[in-house]
Amino acid sequence: MDEPLRPQKSRITIYDEPVICRFCSRDVFIPYEVFVNVEQPGVNRRHVSYIAICHHCGQAKHFGDPSHYDNEKDNYIWALNQYLISIRSYKIKIIFYVGKKGNGKIKNFTNKLIQDFGIEKENINISNLKGLAELQIKISNLNEIENIRADIMNSARRLYITIKDLTIK
């Protein structure tokens, strides 16, 4: 990589090995450049290193750029790579049990999902079948599928909703 890391949500590799958070074992970070005065104060010799903040837990990871020139092969070896994570669109289908008070559960769950994911009401389709409800949702999000799935399951658990099927595409 011939430019500094951008402070955007990304995956970072050093010699094609992913940088992993030691606290939560995730690999999505927001990197920041840090300039360090490597000699006595006032000499103005600076060294660049990086601090990456884990997007999941907030743990900081310090690392440098080990890229170097290889005299034997007569080329520069780039060790540090950044893969930006972009916003993805997902289609989510949730089928859940509603029981006798179906409309209240559907409304509460839908409102919770709108609040958690910032979903527009026109991106939600609701079907109420016998004892079951089906939500079809379209969202655009930076989160990975496993995080979206966990957030939906946690919201359902807090509202005492049992999910029969959850599909994310």
HELIX and SHEET records of a PDB file:
HELIX    1   1 GLY A  102  PHE A  117  1                                  16    
HELIX    2   2 LYS A  121  ASN A  123  5                                   3    
HELIX    3   3 ILE A  145  ARG A  158  1                                  14    
SHEET    1   A 3 GLU A  17  PRO A  18  0                                        
SHEET    2   A 3 SER A  10  ILE A  14 -1                                        
SHEET    3   A 3 LEU A  80  LEU A  84 -1                                        
SHEET    1   B 3 PHE A  29  ASN A  37  0                                        
SHEET    2   B 3 ARG A  46  CYS A  54 -1                                        
SHEET    3   B 3 ALA A  60  PHE A  63 -1                                        
SHEET    1   C 2 HIS A  68  ASP A  70  0                                        
SHEET    2   C 2 ASN A  75  ILE A  77 -1                                        
SHEET    1   D 4 ILE A 124  LEU A 129  0                                        
SHEET    2   D 4 LEU A 132  ASN A 141 -1                                        
SHEET    3   D 4 ARG A  88  TYR A  97 -1                                        
SHEET    4   D 4 ILE A 163  ILE A 168 -1                                        
END                                                                             
